[in-house]
Amino acid sequence: MSAEFEVVFADRAWPEAHLDRLLAATARLPTFTRRVDDECWLKCPTTASGWAYDVRVIVQGPRVVLEISAHPPAIERDLAALLDWLRSETAVTVVDDDGEPSRW
């Protein structure tokens, strides 16, 4: 079972305007394994699941969705690093699928 979070941008145009930078920053993460269009997959090699990814970072226009199916320490570090980078670039908050602020 996966959990879904959304990165909410104060400037809703930011993800589309900086799509290449966002995808490149995600691709630099140690757990990055694959890019499929505007979607990046993260996978920890020690995760014992049958899934091809532990996390999908999905860019959908002004939305960035984090679909997390496993979160071993390496994944948590990489997600924290990605969100730290985003926060250094623009104002963002992360909400759960109910729209409530998350700890990310």
MOFEN-V812378 format. One record per residue. N is the residue number from 1. PSI is psi in whole degrees, -180 to 180 (* if undefined). Layout:
n-><N;N>
psi-><PSI;PSI>
This chain:
n-><1;2;3;4;5;6;7;8;9;10;11;12;13;14;15;16;17;18;19;20;21;22;23;24;25;26;27;28;29;30;31;32;33;34;35;36;37;38;39;40;41;42;43;44;45;46;47;48;49;50;51;52;53;54;55;56;57;58;59;60;61;62;63;64;65;66;67;68;69;70;71;72;73;74;75;76;77;78;79;80;81;82;83;84;85;86;87;88;89;90;91;92;93;94;95;96;97;98;99;100;101;102;103;104>
psi-><138;161;146;132;154;134;118;125;132;-40;98;-16;-12;-49;-43;-38;-26;29;-47;-42;-40;-46;-37;-41;-39;-40;-20;-10;141;-29;2;135;-30;148;132;103;-121;37;133;140;137;140;129;129;-18;-2;129;54;162;-2;151;-8;158;-30;140;127;111;120;119;83;-120;0;143;120;136;111;110;116;-19;148;67;168;-40;-39;-44;-41;-44;-40;-42;-42;-43;-45;-36;-43;-47;-44;-25;-17;-34;168;122;155;160;129;154;-176;-6;2;9;142;141;173;-11;*>
